[in-house]
Amino acid sequence: MSVVLLLEHLHHKFIENTLKNTAKYPLIVHDEQWPSPCELGEVDEQGNIQWQGVRQQPAGSLNDLAKALELEFPKALSELYGHMYGGSILASIDGHQVELLQAWNTDDFDMLQQNITGHVLMKRKLKQPETVFIGLTDQDDLLVSVLIHTGEVCLEHVGKKTHHVLAPNIESFLKALEI
């Protein structure tokens, strides 16, 4: 199954589970200066708005960024970040709670690319294998990252080399996530 279909399935499963547990779509703090095509309904009393993942039209790509960094990203990486707008998807894998990062809107997709650039340059400065982060964990300094030269999805502490392989590739990682 392609990353695109796996991601859509994951979004659907996350929404379904959230609706079942809360009778609402996932909530995110609303920022009127940061609108998204994902937003549903009105802002609630706590300042939150419900959201649902939507396809990016047209699909985003990390190809220009990869060229600028003189890297070849796994195709699945562009599909992961460039297919849908949405809030983070909360899941677990291998005993870790993870937050799969997604672009909220076009500006967020641009900011994401800037953050990826900074991350890759930091890895080069530290003379470590280049990675691209795709998620956060329940530990403040522990990232879920894709090791560029192998495509493996790994855990890495900020500023350190990857130390644990979660999946051999993004597809397998998405399949293994538990909502």
C-alpha positions, -999 to 999 in steps of 0.1 A, spaced: 0 0 0 14 34 -9 23 61 17 -6 82 3 -32 55 10 -16 46 43 -16 82 54 -53 87 44 -61 55 63 -42 67 94 -61 101 93 -94 83 90 -86 59 118 -74 88 141 -106 108 134 -128 77 139 -111 69 172 -113 105 184 -150 107 175 -156 74 193 -138 86 225 -149 123 226 -179 126 203 -158 154 186 -133 156 158 -97 162 170 -92 196 186 -64 221 181 -60 256 196 -75 280 171 -53 308 157 -71 332 134 -38 343 120 -30 306 111 -61 293 92 -62 259 77 -85 241 52 -87 214 79 -108 235 103 -143 223 110 -171 243 126 -167 271 151 -142 279 178 -154 264 212 -154 282 246 -118 270 253 -105 285 221 -102 252 203 -114 242 168 -121 208 154 -101 196 124 -101 169 98 -72 161 75 -77 172 38 -57 166 7 -32 193 -4 -42 207 -38 -18 205 -55 3 180 -36 34 194 -19 69 182 -27 102 182 -10 121 178 -43 134 214 -45 145 212 -9 164 179 -15 181 194 -46 191 225 -26 206 203 1 222 181 -25 204 151 -11 180 125 -25 151 121 -1 131 89 -2 100 95 -23 78 85 6 90 116 25 74 140 1 43 119 1 42 120 39 45 157 42 30 168 9 -2 148 6 -24 161 34 -29 191 56 -38 182 92 -30 184 128 -6 159 144 -17 123 146 -12 107 180 -3 71 180 21 45 195 48 22 182 73 0 198 63 12 233 66 49 224 39 75 222 44 94 190 30 125 174 32 122 136 38 157 123 17 171 94 16 205 77 -14 226 89 -14 249 58 8 261 30 28 284 52 34 256 77 46 234 48 71 262 39 81 265 76 85 227 78 110 228 49 130 256 67 131 234 98 142 204 78 170 225 63 182 236 98 180 200 110 201 186 81 227 214 84 230 207 121 235 170 114 263 179 89 279 202 114 279 174 139 293 150 112 263 127 118 242 108 92 216 131 78 180 126 90 146 143 85 123 144 115 87 132 110 75 130 145 79 137 182 77 113 212 66 116 247 102 124 256 111 161 250 144 155 232 135 123 213 126 125 177 112 101 151 134 106 120 140 91 86 177 82 80 182 97 45 207 72 31 187 41 41 151 53 44 148 37 79 126 53 104 145 57 137 146 73 171 172 99 177 179 122 206 183 158 195 220 164 185 228 127 186 229 99 160 199 76 155 200 48 180 169 26 174 153 15 142 114 15 144 108 4 108 128 -3 76 109 25 58 81 50 60 55 26 46 63 0 73 63 27 100 28 39 90 15 3 90 29 -3 124 15 28 141 -13 20 166 -40 46 171 
